[in-house]
Amino acid sequence: MRNNPSLRTPVLAAAGVLALGLSLAGCGGSDSAGSDRPENEIHVLVYGDASNDVENAMVDKFNETSDVKVVLDTIPGAEYQQKLQTVMSTDAAPDIFFNWGGGSISDFVEADLLMPLDDFIEEDPQLEEAFLPSVFDVARVDDTPYGIPMRGTQPVMLFSNKEVLASAGISEPPQTWDDLLDAVDKLKAAGKTPIALGGGDEWPTQMWFSYVYDRVAGPELFASALEGDTEVWDSEESRESLGMLRDLVDSGAFGTNFQSVKFTDGGSHTLLSSGEAGFELMGSWEYSTIQDINPEFAENSLGWSEFPEIEGGKGDAANLVGNTNNYYSVLKDTRYPDAARDFLKLMYSDEFVQEHMAIGNLPTTTNTEQFLDQAANPDYASFQFGLVQDAPNFQLSWDQAYPPAATPTIHSAVSDFFAGSIDEDGFIAAMQSLKK
């Protein structure tokens, strides 16, 4: 799977033995995390994937001048979330660890395991000011910052096959919801699946809910739901959103077999790149995914645009949903807080930005813009960065904003609603069952 799973929903693997080597072996009974480790050493735990090359580079740079050395530990992606949950309350807990912000750290904050970063930011304001606010704020819990962005952003965008659109008489991507419905009719008449959807994975279906709810109700509805107000799911705006989604599905916008198509096995994006579909709503990793399987199409025929405006809705048309970034959080009882603070400073350095741009990631630092011409596709990188920079609100994916235990309920609700096996009342009841 070429999309970056580190920025997708945490995958809950089956419980198993924590196998991270001696560096993360449990200790038991010490007063601070890893206190039986060698002196002048802190451990940074990350999701194991291709971005580890950049993280290793940052560790090497830090260790060149620091008396306290950083040791990088990795956990394979599919096992990361479960094993992180296992290790965090033990003496083997990492000093700094990778997370998704939002709901992924809320339980740790409640358990008083994480260090608020206010003091770090007071000592070095760039730890906040060097990042785009819409991204930085996702790692706040109860208005307190608990994370520093450490990879790249991946907003959800509407991708298109420009040749398919042109052949169906569609001159430009839809700017409004009515434009989208009109494009669906034209693509159906041309014998195409209007919108490719990997419904078999469920999380791509969630993207449609996130955007329609944002455009109709504004970000306040979902923010209230996260705070525990379950009544908002039965509001007029919620039912209006569900009605629009039902009409879209019933119009044939996604074809008839979208529940058996997956993004993860190449199904949905192959429909787009092969000319069988006109659009696909997907995270920004879509470009690199298609570039890998069909570079000629990516260069010449792949289009991208923001999600359409819903006229009369409360949500700003510039709002985004998706995967804001990944974050580093710090254990409250780390032995070397000053070293942790200084390591975090590298996350806004020029070298950090350049290293990530080289592997296709788009960091969310304010200095990223000066390096956009170094990207594989500068036009695409500039468009994506502009969306994030100008977004009044960047809503973290629903299954990341809630704690991990809520993911199965959310995925089942969106999938079952699109499949028609539950109605509006069934969807509302499922979402109202979620805990704060």
Helices and strands as residue ranges (DSSP letters): G 5-7, G 22-24, E 41-48, H 52-63, E 69-76, H 77-87, E 96-99, H 103-110, H 118-123, H 126-129, H 133-136, G 137-139, E 140-141, E 144-145, E 148-149, E 154-161, H 162-167, H 177-189, E 193-196, G 199-201, H 203-217, H 219-226, G 230-234, H 236-250, G 258-260, H 267-273, E 277-283, H 286-293, H 295-300, E 302-305, E 320-323, E 327-330, H 337-345, G 346-348, H 350-358, G 368-374, H 378-390, E 394-396, H 398-401, G 404-406, H 407-419, H 424-432
